[in-house]
Amino acid sequence: MAPSLRIKVISYLLFLPCLVASATSNRRQDPSLPSTVFIPLKLNSNQRYLVQIHVSSQPFTFALSTSTGYSVIAGTDCLTCNVGSTLDISPTSALGFQNLSIFAGFADGTIVQEDCQLEKNDGAAWNWTNQRLIAANQSNLFSPQVSGILGLGDNGRDRNFEATVLGNWLSKNPTQANVSYGLALNAPLEASEDGGEFHWLRPNNASFEEPVVWKPLIPANTSTTQYDSFVQMDTYSFDGEGASISGPLDLLAVIDPFTSSIFFPQDQARAIYGAIPGSSPHLTLSTSTAYSVPCDAKMKLTLVFGELSVSLDERKLVRRAQDTCYGTIEEWASPSANEYLLGSTFVSSIYLIYQGSSSSSSYGFANRKEPISELTLLAIIGIGMGVIGFVLAIIIATYLITRSYLKRRLSNKSITYEPFDLYRHLTNPDSDPFIPRPFLPSPSPSPPPLPDWWSTSHISMPPTPSPNSAPVPNATRHSKTSSAQYAARPRRPSEASDIPNWAQVDGLSSPLLQQTGSSNEARALFIQLHPSSSTHHGTSTFYTLTLPVSPMTLSHSHSNSNSHEDGTSPPPYLENEIPRH
């Protein structure tokens, strides 16, 4: 995709809502007005703008002209027409005789009335009936590519508006006050066959910019048969490499794309080429003289219509023919000719609007805007929706891929439990503040004294032959033993005075006994937990904690409350202790 096209598409996408709103509002404006009929135009080798029209079911190629309101077609008896298609007419269908002159061209023939079909850009046809045509029996206006002239003028020179295509449509639509059309022409380039568009019955608002400068059409003098009407051009200016020229005011101009050149009176044309070094008259025809100019000449012509100034530079004012370059501006061959004729080089630089009736007509001049037809607008909307859908698809795909990746990562991640060293945390609670401590010092005061039978026992641990020793035998539980059997033993001094004597585990308060054993023997703690639940009332659970430097092992025995003689419950007697691993 070319960069300019990319920029254009991006601009359309950015302003897509505005374009849709504008197109919608344009369609809703004044529903009583007719819709625009889009007619495609083609350029031939003579830089004339062509349309396809079927006359009595025969296809013909017509060239556009705004200098006349008459439409002309080659008849079968025209020996000088030099065309491929001619209209076969019956002598009894003739409605009269008419001659016509356009510039150096002419056409003479009988007037006939035929039904016509104008080919639209979608391939369909716009039909109208009983159109008056001049069936030429002699003419020099035609060529093998052109077999007719479609007149878009108002026939101002002989006041016969009803004979025009414009008058025919108004006669069939009496509720309409006037008829309109617009011309959006492409530049007359030999390398292109795309001539632009003819907007019949209503100008296309998407093809021009406001404001529109309106100039009334001035009917031509009846003594001339060259043009139907004129418009007033305010002035012009020219900037060349040798000098700058300011033209006179209030000039009469003819607007017609039938020719590509621009024609000036002799004195004005000679002043312009006098400002271009190296220019000279080159070719003189029956109606005008053309000038040769240096191919690298720089120039600018500005034509002024009210508030609109139309500037043409050397890209449109210089034409190359092999090794020679010619100026688009020509001078009239007749020194008495004082009108200015602005051909398709000028018309293709603006948007030209016609609006008129049998009583008055006007031309509207406006700056061109890139046209956006309904089909183009639908294409832009489709592209926009496709881009939005693509972005949403990327977002959804990214979400699903990320979600799947995180899910697989979490499912494959192994959870490692770090062993909890109870002895290290009891002896040094602040050793690692980032590891939670299950035993926290209680703010409660010292517990009541323990009964005589509750004491610390010294338990010798037999050596373990290997880490993979046999399962630990269950501790033997004794019930209803006499108090003499559990005579109080003298307590040993605490070998770890920094161990707190009160701890709280999951809401269960318990006195924490002193450790036993020497440094090379197993150390054990007895903890009695008193559940608060009424369903476990009278039941105590005793834990023997063996606390070597390695991770602890824990065994417990559960005993029913068998009251001693002093009313307290004795601890279980452990005949076997868990060997140290």
RODO-2510 file (C-alpha; in nm, 4 decimals, decimal comma):
residues 581
     n   res          X          Y          Z
     1     m     0,0000     0,0000     0,0000
     2     a     0,1415     0,3381    -0,1019
     3     p     0,2271     0,5800     0,1845
     4     s    -0,0196     0,8415     0,0578
     5     l    -0,2963     0,5805     0,0425
     6     r    -0,2043     0,4579     0,3929
     7     i    -0,2244     0,8132     0,5278
     8     k    -0,5570     0,8638     0,3530
     9     v    -0,7037     0,5402     0,4921
    10     i    -0,5784     0,6230     0,8447
    11     s    -0,7289     0,9717     0,8166
    12     y    -1,0609     0,8205     0,7089
    13     l    -1,0479     0,5761     0,9991
    14     l    -0,9711     0,8540     1,2503
    15     f    -1,2596     1,0650     1,1248
    16     l    -1,4922     0,7751     1,0479
    17     p    -1,7703     0,8872     1,2914
    18     c    -1,7648     1,2369     1,1394
    19     l    -1,7831     1,0952     0,7874
    20     v    -2,0783     0,8723     0,8762
    21     a    -2,2607     1,1616     1,0429
    22     s    -2,1869     1,3894     0,7477
    23     a    -2,3066     1,1349     0,4936
    24     t    -2,6214     1,0714     0,6962
    25     s    -2,6967     1,4418     0,7284
    26     n    -2,6357     1,4948     0,3563
    27     r    -2,8864     1,2255     0,2696
    28     r    -3,1412     1,3799     0,5011
    29     q    -3,1131     1,7318     0,3620
    30     d    -3,4290     1,8454     0,1858
    31     p    -3,5874     1,5141     0,0794
    32     s    -3,7852     1,6985    -0,1899
    33     l    -3,4653     1,7414    -0,3938
    34     p    -3,3613     1,4659    -0,6363
    35     s    -3,0789     1,2298    -0,5531
    36     t    -2,7385     1,2606    -0,7148
    37     v    -2,6886     1,0453    -1,0234
    38     f    -2,3201     0,9502    -1,0495
    39     i    -2,1995     0,9325    -1,4104
    40     p    -1,8433     0,8110    -1,4829
    41     l    -1,6328     1,0080    -1,7311
    42     k    -1,3569     0,8858    -1,9593
    43     l    -1,0816     1,0826    -2,1324
    44     n    -0,9939     1,0219    -2,4959
    45     s    -0,6715     1,1076    -2,6772
    46     n    -0,7988     1,4605    -2,7494
    47     q    -0,8555     1,5208    -2,3746
    48     r    -1,2336     1,5289    -2,4094
    49     y    -1,4648     1,3951    -2,1394
    50     l    -1,6923     1,1162    -2,2588
    51     v    -2,0146     0,9520    -2,1370
    52     q    -2,2021     0,6470    -2,2662
    53     i    -2,5610     0,7039    -2,3859
    54     h    -2,8001     0,4608    -2,5509
    55     v    -3,0242     0,6297    -2,8094
    56     s    -3,3078     0,4111    -2,9382
    57     s    -3,1244     0,1111    -2,7888
    58     q    -2,8034     0,1971    -2,9812
    59     p    -2,4840     0,2728    -2,7819
    60     f    -2,3083     0,6028    -2,8512
    61     t    -2,0165     0,7923    -2,7001
    62     f    -2,0925     1,1580    -2,6248
    63     a    -1,8456     1,4337    -2,5352
    64     l    -1,9468     1,6958    -2,2759
    65     s    -1,9833     2,0636    -2,3617
    66     t    -2,1242     2,3495    -2,1541
    67     s    -2,1089     2,6051    -2,4368
    68     t    -2,4316     2,4781    -2,5890
    69     g    -2,7580     2,3329    -2,4685
    70     y    -2,8145     2,1352    -2,7872
    71     s    -2,7175     1,7701    -2,8037
    72     v    -2,5870     1,6402    -3,1352
    73     i    -2,5575     1,2860    -3,2747
    74     a    -2,4123     1,1592    -3,6019
    75     g    -2,6804     1,0612    -3,8533
    76     t    -2,6583     0,7827    -4,1073
    77     d    -2,6437     1,0289    -4,3946
    78     c    -2,3456     1,2215    -4,2498
    79     l    -2,0564     1,1642    -4,4881
    80     t    -1,8101     1,3889    -4,3021
    81     c    -1,8750     1,2638    -3,9488
    82     n    -1,6045     0,9885    -3,9570
    83     v    -1,7628     0,7871    -3,6760
    84     g    -1,8281     0,4196    -3,6161
    85     s    -2,1894     0,4528    -3,4922
    86     t    -2,4642     0,6582    -3,6513
    87     l    -2,8313     0,7064    -3,5749
    88     d    -3,0748     0,5739    -3,8311
    89     i    -3,3638     0,8168    -3,8461
    90     s    -3,6796     0,8278    -4,0478
    91     p    -3,7340     1,1403    -4,2562
    92     t    -4,0884     1,1587    -4,1256
    93     s    -3,9636     1,1927    -3,7663
    94     a    -3,7798     1,5192    -3,8313
    95     l    -3,9057     1,8141    -3,6259
    96     g    -3,7071     2,0820    -3,8055
    97     f    -3,3549     2,1848    -3,8948
    98     q    -3,0777     2,3276    -3,6745
    99     n    -2,7153     2,4343    -3,7202
   100     l    -2,4646     2,4632    -3,4391
   101     s    -2,1181     2,6137    -3,3941
   102     i    -1,8748     2,5340    -3,1114
   103     f    -1,5360     2,7099    -3,1401
   104     a    -1,3986     2,6031    -3,4759
   105     g    -1,6461     2,3153    -3,5009
   106     f    -1,9945     2,2964    -3,6435
   107     a    -2,2855     2,0599    -3,6964
   108     d    -2,5886     2,0850    -3,9231
   109     g    -2,8838     1,8497    -3,9278
   110     t    -3,2455     1,7751    -3,8559
   111     i    -3,4069     1,7759    -3,5126
   112     v    -3,5365     1,4407    -3,3892
   113     q    -3,6907     1,3244    -3,0625
   114     e    -3,5582     1,0055    -2,9023
   115     d    -3,5603     0,8104    -2,5745
   116     c    -3,2200     0,7967    -2,4056
   117     q    -3,0383     0,6007    -2,1365
   118     l    -2,7380     0,7498    -1,9563
   119     e    -2,4982     0,4910    -1,8138
   120     k    -2,4287     0,5308    -1,4386
   121     n    -2,1193     0,4302    -1,2443
   122     d    -2,2895     0,1130    -1,1149
   123     g    -2,3642    -0,0079    -1,4674
   124     a    -2,7343     0,0751    -1,4488
   125     a    -2,9000     0,3404    -1,6647
   126     w    -3,0737     0,6699    -1,5974
   127     n    -3,3617     0,6939    -1,8438
   128     w    -3,5372     0,9927    -1,9917
   129     t    -3,7708     1,0255    -2,2855
   130     n    -3,8495     1,2586    -2,5756
   131     q    -3,5122     1,4265    -2,5842
   132     r    -3,4507     1,6584    -2,8800
   133     l    -3,1324     1,5829    -3,0722
   134     i    -2,9655     1,7278    -3,3783
   135     a    -2,9072     1,4358    -3,6148
   136     a    -2,6114     1,5793    -3,8037
   137     n    -2,5796     1,5238    -4,1742
   138     q    -2,2498     1,7138    -4,1786
   139     s    -2,0103     1,8036    -3,8965
   140     n    -1,6417     1,8251    -3,7996
   141     l    -1,7050     1,7733    -3,4266
   142     f    -1,6849     1,3930    -3,4325
   143     s    -1,4059     1,1376    -3,4415
   144     p    -1,3828     0,7582    -3,4326
   145     q    -1,4050     0,7860    -3,0518
   146     v    -1,6818     1,0482    -3,0382
   147     s    -2,0199     1,0144    -3,2131
   148     g    -2,2191     1,2737    -3,0190
   149     i    -2,2120     1,5951    -2,8125
   150     l    -2,4073     1,6172    -2,4846
   151     g    -2,4930     1,9848    -2,4377
   152     l    -2,5086     2,0973    -2,0732
   153     g    -2,5628     2,4660    -2,1512
   154     d    -2,8887     2,6602    -2,1239
   155     n    -2,9234     2,7635    -2,4932
   156     g    -2,8980     3,1215    -2,3826
   157     r    -2,7976     3,2416    -2,7285
   158     d    -3,1332     3,1531    -2,8900
   159     r    -3,3485     3,1294    -2,5727
   160     n    -3,4556     2,7706    -2,6350
   161     f    -3,4177     2,6198    -2,2861
   162     e    -3,6887     2,3565    -2,3456
   163     a    -3,4753     2,1894    -2,6143
   164     t    -3,1951     2,1161    -2,3660
   165     v    -3,1505     1,8130    -2,1419
   166     l    -3,1983     2,0504    -1,8468
   167     g    -3,5296     2,1820    -1,9763
   168     n    -3,6515     1,8295    -2,0581
   169     w    -3,6077     1,7190    -1,6956
   170     l    -3,7721     2,0322    -1,5514
   171     s    -4,0741     1,9881    -1,7801
   172     k    -4,1258     1,6390    -1,6304
   173     n    -4,0707     1,7620    -1,2724
   174     p    -4,2832     2,0764    -1,2389
   175     t    -4,2491     2,0813    -0,8584
   176     q    -3,8764     2,1563    -0,8912
   177     a    -3,7745     2,5219    -0,9182
   178     n    -3,4481     2,4500    -1,0985
   179     v    -3,2143     2,1789    -1,2171
   180     s    -2,8544     2,1273    -1,1054
   181     y    -2,5424     1,9273    -1,1769
   182     g    -2,1778     1,9205    -1,0692
   183     l    -1,8528     1,8453    -1,2487
   184     a    -1,5638     1,6815    -1,0632
   185     l    -1,3151     1,6410    -1,3484
   186     n    -0,9721     1,4872    -1,3345
   187     a    -0,6858     1,6745    -1,4990
   188     p    -0,6645     1,6223    -1,8785
   189     l    -0,3600     1,3962    -1,8886
   190     e    -0,2776     1,1857    -2,1931
   191     a    -0,1630     0,8943    -1,9769
   192     s    -0,4994     0,8582    -1,8009
   193     e    -0,8444     0,7550    -1,9213
   194     d    -1,0180     0,8363    -1,5926
   195     g    -1,1973     1,1643    -1,6480
   196     g    -1,3677     1,1950    -1,3081
   197     e    -1,7421     1,2164    -1,2406
   198     f    -2,0467     1,3990    -1,3670
   199     h    -2,2985     1,4504    -1,0853
   200     w    -2,6321     1,4786    -1,2582
   201     l    -2,9427     1,6426    -1,1006
   202     r    -2,7690     1,7319    -0,7745
   203     p    -2,4094     1,8258    -0,6818
   204     n    -2,2274     1,5824    -0,4575
   205     n    -2,1622     1,7637    -0,1277
   206     a    -1,8704     1,5317    -0,0520
   207     s    -1,6815     1,6588    -0,3593
   208     f    -1,6438     2,0262    -0,2713
   209     e    -1,5755     2,2587     0,0184
   210     e    -1,7711     2,5577     0,1348
   211     p    -1,8087     2,8406     0,0580
   212     v    -1,9404     2,8299    -0,2984
   213     v    -1,8945     3,1464    -0,5054
   214     w    -2,1971     3,1994    -0,7292
   215     k    -2,1770     3,3884    -1,0571
   216     p    -2,4856     3,4458    -1,2752
   217     l    -2,4700     3,3369    -1,6375
   218     i    -2,4844     3,6257    -1,8831
   219     p    -2,6651     3,5297    -2,2077
   220     a    -2,4524     3,5667    -2,5183
   221     n    -2,5304     3,8238    -2,7826
   222     t    -2,7596     3,6782    -3,0476
   223     s    -2,5173     3,7917    -3,3151
   224     t    -2,2727     3,5173    -3,2126
   225     t    -2,3309     3,1438    -3,2261
   226     q    -2,0102     3,0325    -3,0536
   227     y    -2,1256     3,0228    -2,6872
   228     d    -2,4501     3,0195    -2,4959
   229     s    -2,3437     3,2403    -2,2045
   230     f    -2,0598     3,4009    -2,0062
   231     v    -1,9671     3,4563    -1,6434
   232     q    -1,7828     3,7489    -1,4937
   233     m    -1,4271     3,6803    -1,3797
   234     d    -1,3069     3,9465    -1,1372
   235     t    -0,9426     3,9524    -1,2459
   236     y    -0,6293     3,7450    -1,2899
   237     s    -0,2578     3,7679    -1,2092
   238     f     0,0480     3,5978    -1,3537
   239     d     0,3919     3,5407    -1,2016
   240     g     0,6747     3,4453    -1,4366
   241     e     1,0505     3,4290    -1,4067
   242     g     1,0837     3,7586    -1,5904
   243     a     0,7960     3,9653    -1,4522
   244     s     0,4588     3,9697    -1,2751
   245     i     0,1382     4,0814    -1,4418
   246     s    -0,1943     4,2009    -1,2990
   247     g    -0,4867     4,1628    -1,5366
   248     p    -0,7795     4,3993    -1,5892
   249     l    -1,1027     4,3812    -1,3891
   250     d    -1,4505     4,2457    -1,4718
   251     l    -1,3665     4,0064    -1,7514
   252     l    -1,6122     3,7968    -1,9542
   253     a    -1,5245     3,4275    -1,9370
   254     v    -1,6621     3,1144    -2,1004
   255     i    -1,6412     2,7923    -1,8966
   256     d    -1,6288     2,4752    -2,1083
   257     p    -1,4362     2,1464    -2,0660
   258     f    -1,4805     2,0643    -2,4353
   259     t    -1,1274     2,1995    -2,4828
   260     s    -0,8310     2,1607    -2,2483
   261     s    -0,6640     2,4946    -2,3248
   262     i    -0,7084     2,8426    -2,1763
   263     f    -0,7644     3,1235    -2,4284
   264     f    -0,6764     3,4899    -2,3626
   265     p    -0,7104     3,8018    -2,5759
   266     q    -0,3994     3,8722    -2,7822
   267     d    -0,2613     4,1600    -2,5756
   268     q    -0,2975     3,9710    -2,2467
   269     a    -0,1472     3,6477    -2,3797
   270     r     0,1531     3,8294    -2,5274
   271     a     0,2158     4,0101    -2,1968
   272     i     0,2120     3,6750    -2,0142
   273     y     0,4618     3,5068    -2,2473
   274     g     0,6757     3,8182    -2,2384
   275     a     0,7303     3,7368    -1,8686
   276     i     0,8606     3,3871    -1,9577
   277     p     1,2194     3,3986    -2,0880
   278     g     1,2719     3,1784    -2,3927
   279     s     0,9043     3,1605    -2,4985
   280     s     0,7874     3,2276    -2,8551
   281     p     0,4829     3,1748    -3,0822
   282     h     0,4927     2,8228    -3,2194
   283     l     0,1732     2,7195    -3,3960
   284     t    -0,1098     2,9307    -3,5347
   285     l    -0,4443     2,7685    -3,6088
   286     s    -0,7661     2,9149    -3,7439
   287     t    -0,8846     3,0209    -3,4010
   288     s    -0,5732     3,0582    -3,1826
   289     t    -0,1943     3,0678    -3,1531
   290     a     0,0058     2,8405    -2,9230
   291     y     0,3429     2,9302    -2,7647
   292     s     0,6474     2,7186    -2,6979
   293     v     0,8175     2,7579    -2,3596
   294     p     1,1276     2,6151    -2,1880
   295     c     1,0405     2,2813    -2,0310
   296     d     1,1855     2,3926    -1,6964
   297     a     1,0038     2,7270    -1,6903
   298     k     0,8417     2,8323    -1,3619
   299     m     0,5117     3,0189    -1,3612
   300     k     0,1819     3,0651    -1,1817
   301     l    -0,1550     3,1890    -1,3067
   302     t    -0,4224     3,2952    -1,0544
   303     l    -0,7856     3,3383    -1,1639
   304     v    -1,0144     3,5236    -0,9240
   305     f    -1,3900     3,4643    -0,8860
   306     g    -1,5164     3,6606    -0,5879
   307     e    -1,3636     3,5116    -0,2738
   308     l    -1,2219     3,2124    -0,4630
   309     s    -0,8737     3,2326    -0,6133
   310     v    -0,7712     2,9417    -0,8355
   311     s    -0,3960     2,9025    -0,8844
   312     l    -0,2383     2,6996    -1,1658
   313     d     0,1366     2,6389    -1,1757
   314     e     0,3728     2,5021    -1,4420
   315     r     0,2490     2,1479    -1,3812
   316     k    -0,0775     2,2465    -1,5515
   317     l     0,0431     2,5372    -1,7642
   318     v     0,3235     2,3523    -1,9478
   319     r     0,2665     2,0533    -2,1787
   320     r     0,5413     1,8323    -2,3119
   321     a     0,5260     1,6919    -2,6660
   322     q     0,8367     1,4866    -2,7322
   323     d     1,1273     1,7357    -2,7068
   324     t     0,9135     2,0500    -2,7209
   325     c     0,7033     2,2089    -2,4468
   326     y     0,3974     2,4225    -2,5077
   327     g     0,2026     2,6622    -2,2941
   328     t    -0,1567     2,5790    -2,2011
   329     i    -0,2491     2,9470    -2,2426
   330     e    -0,3218     3,0364    -2,6059
   331     e    -0,4114     3,3677    -2,7672
   332     w    -0,7099     3,4227    -2,9922
   333     a    -0,6271     3,4479    -3,3599
   334     s    -0,8716     3,7358    -3,3945
   335     p    -0,7493     4,0631    -3,2406
   336     s    -1,1095     4,1649    -3,1762
   337     a    -1,1861     3,8699    -2,9496
   338     n    -1,1900     3,9956    -2,5900
   339     e    -1,3427     3,7018    -2,4002
   340     y    -1,1518     3,4480    -2,1889
   341     l    -1,2202     3,0797    -2,2421
   342     l    -1,1351     2,8512    -1,9502
   343     g    -1,1166     2,4866    -2,0552
   344     s    -1,0722     2,1613    -1,8631
   345     t    -0,7294     2,2658    -1,7279
   346     f    -0,9199     2,5205    -1,5174
   347     v    -1,2394     2,3191    -1,4600
   348     s    -1,0430     2,0190    -1,3285
   349     s    -0,8890     2,2458    -1,0619
   350     i    -1,2262     2,3324    -0,9047
   351     y    -1,5713     2,1859    -0,8497
   352     l    -1,8104     2,3456    -1,0996
   353     i    -2,1826     2,3625    -1,0167
   354     y    -2,4631     2,4575    -1,2516
   355     q    -2,8040     2,5623    -1,1211
   356     g    -3,0711     2,7158    -1,3383
   357     s    -3,4079     2,7248    -1,5073
   358     s    -3,5640     2,8874    -1,8116
   359     s    -3,5555     3,2271    -1,6376
   360     s    -3,2002     3,2410    -1,4963
   361     s    -2,8917     3,0292    -1,4439
   362     s    -2,5729     3,0474    -1,2372
   363     y    -2,2354     2,8816    -1,2000
   364     g    -2,0987     2,7933    -0,8600
   365     f    -1,7219     2,7761    -0,8049
   366     a    -1,5810     2,5804    -0,5103
   367     n    -1,2568     2,4191    -0,4035
   368     r    -1,2286     2,0480    -0,4696
   369     k    -1,2498     1,7908    -0,1955
   370     e    -1,1669     1,4248    -0,2310
   371     p    -1,5052     1,2669    -0,3066
   372     i    -1,6343     0,9870    -0,0855
   373     s    -1,9129     0,7958    -0,2533
   374     e    -2,1514     0,5732    -0,0627
   375     l    -1,9637     0,2636    -0,1803
   376     t    -1,6326     0,4122    -0,0651
   377     l    -1,7875     0,5071     0,2678
   378     l    -1,9170     0,1523     0,3155
   379     a    -1,5703     0,0209     0,2329
   380     i    -1,4165     0,2522     0,4951
   381     i    -1,6732     0,1387     0,7519
   382     g    -1,5930    -0,2232     0,6673
   383     i    -1,2201    -0,1596     0,7078
   384     g    -1,2839     0,0142     1,0393
   385     m    -1,4949    -0,2734     1,1689
   386     g    -1,2311    -0,5199     1,0532
   387     v    -0,9565    -0,3296     1,2358
   388     i    -1,1665    -0,3161     1,5536
   389     g    -1,2389    -0,6896     1,5300
   390     f    -0,8701    -0,7659     1,4728
   391     v    -0,7675    -0,5619     1,7789
   392     l    -1,0311    -0,7345     1,9929
   393     a    -0,9130    -1,0745     1,8696
   394     i    -0,5544    -0,9880     1,9688
   395     i    -0,6679    -0,8749     2,3152
   396     i    -0,8736    -1,1913     2,3718
   397     a    -0,5958    -1,4177     2,2424
   398     t    -0,3406    -1,2439     2,4661
   399     y    -0,5671    -1,2870     2,7683
   400     l    -0,6268    -1,6575     2,6998
   401     i    -0,2586    -1,7314     2,6379
   402     t    -0,1530    -1,5463     2,9541
   403     r    -0,4227    -1,7188     3,1583
   404     s    -0,3209    -2,0612     3,0264
   405     y     0,0479    -1,9929     3,0973
   406     l    -0,0179    -1,8821     3,4555
   407     k    -0,2447    -2,1808     3,5131
   408     r     0,0219    -2,4270     3,3935
   409     r     0,2875    -2,2533     3,5981
   410     l     0,0815    -2,2722     3,9170
   411     s    -0,0091    -2,6373     3,8586
   412     n     0,3559    -2,7369     3,8026
   413     k     0,4951    -2,5414     4,0952
   414     s     0,5893    -2,7723     4,3913
   415     i     0,5051    -2,6527     4,7383
   416     t     0,7946    -2,6955     4,9837
   417     y     0,7335    -2,6960     5,3560
   418     e     1,0270    -2,5838     5,5652
   419     p     1,0630    -2,7839     5,8913
   420     f     0,9905    -2,5860     6,1999
   421     d     1,2645    -2,5909     6,4660
   422     l     1,0641    -2,5526     6,7851
   423     y     1,3626    -2,5610     7,0173
   424     r     1,5457    -2,2838     6,8298
   425     h     1,2416    -2,0603     6,8360
   426     l     1,1762    -2,1265     7,2042
   427     t     1,5330    -2,0506     7,3047
   428     n     1,5708    -1,7573     7,0645
   429     p     1,2292    -1,6259     6,9534
   430     d     1,3769    -1,3326     6,7631
   431     s     1,6182    -1,5361     6,5555
   432     d     1,4093    -1,5108     6,2387
   433     p     1,1292    -1,2530     6,2394
   434     f     1,0008    -1,3642     5,8997
   435     i     0,9072    -1,7193     6,0015
   436     p     0,5819    -1,7425     6,1979
   437     r     0,6134    -1,8696     6,5526
   438     p     0,3489    -2,1121     6,6821
   439     f     0,4501    -2,0508     7,0440
   440     l     0,4196    -1,6903     7,1607
   441     p     0,4955    -1,5685     7,5116
   442     s     0,1751    -1,5171     7,7023
   443     p     0,1223    -1,1854     7,8751
   444     s    -0,0572    -1,3718     8,1551
   445     p     0,1027    -1,3927     8,5033
   446     s     0,2908    -1,7031     8,6200
   447     p     0,0763    -2,0170     8,6384
   448     p    -0,0178    -2,1756     8,9742
   449     p     0,2248    -2,4269     9,1268
   450     l     0,2268    -2,7740     8,9801
   451     p     0,1269    -3,0846     9,1818
   452     d     0,3995    -3,2989     9,3369
   453     w     0,3645    -3,5769     9,0874
   454     w     0,4221    -3,3390     8,7923
   455     s     0,7946    -3,3286     8,7522
   456     t     1,0641    -3,3540     8,4937
   457     s     1,1982    -3,7029     8,4378
   458     h     1,5348    -3,7915     8,3090
   459     i     1,4954    -4,0334     8,0234
   460     s     1,7957    -4,1956     7,8741
   461     m     1,7702    -4,2558     7,4993
   462     p     1,9289    -4,5692     7,3595
   463     p     2,1385    -4,5142     7,0508
   464     t     1,9710    -4,5742     6,7193
   465     p     2,1570    -4,8080     6,4855
   466     s     2,0403    -4,6432     6,1630
   467     p     1,8093    -4,3709     6,0390
   468     n     1,5737    -4,6359     5,9102
   469     s     1,4887    -4,7948     6,2474
   470     a     1,1776    -4,9904     6,3282
   471     p     0,8516    -4,8131     6,4076
   472     v     0,8346    -4,6609     6,7514
   473     p     0,6518    -4,8862     6,9975
   474     n     0,3432    -4,7431     7,1520
   475     a     0,3722    -4,6021     7,5001
   476     t     0,2120    -4,8110     7,7730
   477     r    -0,0832    -4,6418     7,9396
   478     h    -0,1396    -4,7024     8,3141
   479     s    -0,4594    -4,6239     8,4959
   480     k    -0,5532    -4,5947     8,8637
   481     t    -0,1990    -4,6196     8,9893
   482     s    -0,1287    -4,5411     9,3520
   483     s     0,0223    -4,2128     9,4412
   484     a     0,3196    -4,3911     9,5967
   485     q     0,4137    -4,5264     9,2585
   486     y     0,4370    -4,1697     9,1374
   487     a     0,6228    -4,0312     9,4323
   488     a     0,7504    -3,6857     9,3706
   489     r     1,0981    -3,6749     9,2402
   490     p     1,3353    -3,3905     9,3112
   491     r     1,3323    -3,1348     9,0321
   492     r     1,6446    -3,0661     8,8434
   493     p     1,7577    -2,7160     8,7895
   494     s     1,6625    -2,5778     8,4526
   495     e     1,9317    -2,6164     8,1967
   496     a     1,7616    -2,3669     7,9676
   497     s     1,6395    -2,0894     8,1870
   498     d     1,5530    -1,8778     7,8855
   499     i     1,2725    -2,1161     7,7824
   500     p     0,9396    -1,9543     7,8658
   501     n     0,7275    -2,1518     8,1123
   502     w     0,3976    -2,0552     7,9602
   503     a     0,2794    -2,0954     7,6007
   504     q    -0,0421    -2,0780     7,4070
   505     v    -0,1205    -2,3089     7,1170
   506     d    -0,4340    -2,2527     6,9082
   507     g    -0,6244    -2,1089     7,2038
   508     l    -0,5275    -2,3937     7,4476
   509     s    -0,3344    -2,2825     7,7548
   510     s    -0,0738    -2,5188     7,8950
   511     p     0,2109    -2,5077     8,1484
   512     l     0,5397    -2,5714     7,9739
   513     l     0,7795    -2,7932     8,1731
   514     q     1,1516    -2,7736     8,1917
   515     q     1,3781    -2,9639     7,9600
   516     t     1,5688    -3,2697     8,0726
   517     g     1,8855    -3,4426     7,9786
   518     s     2,2383    -3,3372     7,9209
   519     s     2,3801    -3,1924     7,6067
   520     n     2,4566    -3,5376     7,4605
   521     e     2,1249    -3,6917     7,5625
   522     a     1,7794    -3,6483     7,4238
   523     r     1,5857    -3,3578     7,5625
   524     a     1,2147    -3,3885     7,6278
   525     l     0,9334    -3,1595     7,7342
   526     f     0,5989    -3,2569     7,8757
   527     i     0,3052    -3,0342     7,7805
   528     q    -0,0429    -3,0827     7,9138
   529     l    -0,3175    -2,9239     7,7009
   530     h    -0,6584    -2,8566     7,8510
   531     p    -0,9310    -2,8308     7,5862
   532     s    -1,2012    -2,5757     7,6639
   533     s    -1,4795    -2,7670     7,4924
   534     s    -1,7367    -2,9119     7,7297
   535     t    -1,7491    -3,2297     7,5222
   536     h    -1,3886    -3,3013     7,6209
   537     h    -1,4205    -3,2015     7,9843
   538     g    -1,2088    -3,4083     8,2154
   539     t    -0,9787    -3,5203     7,9358
   540     s    -0,6140    -3,4209     7,9128
   541     t    -0,3674    -3,4722     7,6300
   542     f     0,0005    -3,5107     7,7098
   543     y     0,2747    -3,4481     7,4513
   544     t     0,6320    -3,5583     7,4775
   545     l     0,8486    -3,3363     7,2575
   546     t     1,1943    -3,4630     7,1720
   547     l     1,3985    -3,1584     7,0765
   548     p     1,7303    -3,2407     6,9180
   549     v     1,8994    -2,9917     6,6889
   550     s     1,7422    -3,1676     6,3942
   551     p     1,3656    -3,1344     6,3235
   552     m     1,1530    -3,2539     6,6135
   553     t     0,9488    -3,5681     6,6404
   554     l     0,6304    -3,5655     6,8349
   555     s     0,4409    -3,8428     7,0053
   556     h     0,1466    -3,8194     7,2362
   557     s    -0,0731    -4,0363     7,4528
   558     h    -0,4328    -3,9727     7,5401
   559     s    -0,5647    -4,0756     7,8836
   560     n    -0,8941    -4,0475     8,0607
   561     s    -0,9028    -3,8528     8,3810
   562     n    -0,8464    -4,0969     8,6695
   563     s    -0,8374    -3,8992     8,9870
   564     h    -0,5521    -3,9515     9,2240
   565     e    -0,5989    -3,9417     9,5908
   566     d    -0,5182    -3,5733     9,5871
   567     g    -0,7824    -3,5127     9,3161
   568     t    -0,5360    -3,4507     9,0301
   569     s    -0,4657    -3,6558     8,7186
   570     p    -0,1242    -3,8209     8,6904
   571     p     0,0706    -3,8144     8,3626
   572     p     0,1126    -4,1324     8,1656
   573     y     0,4189    -4,3361     8,2276
   574     l     0,6221    -4,3719     7,9127
   575     e     0,8068    -4,7006     7,9154
   576     n     0,9591    -4,6366     7,5756
   577     e     1,0754    -4,3064     7,4365
   578     i     1,0986    -4,2114     7,0682
   579     p     1,4533    -4,2769     6,9601
   580     r     1,6558    -3,9858     6,8299
   581     h     1,6849    -3,9784     6,4495
***
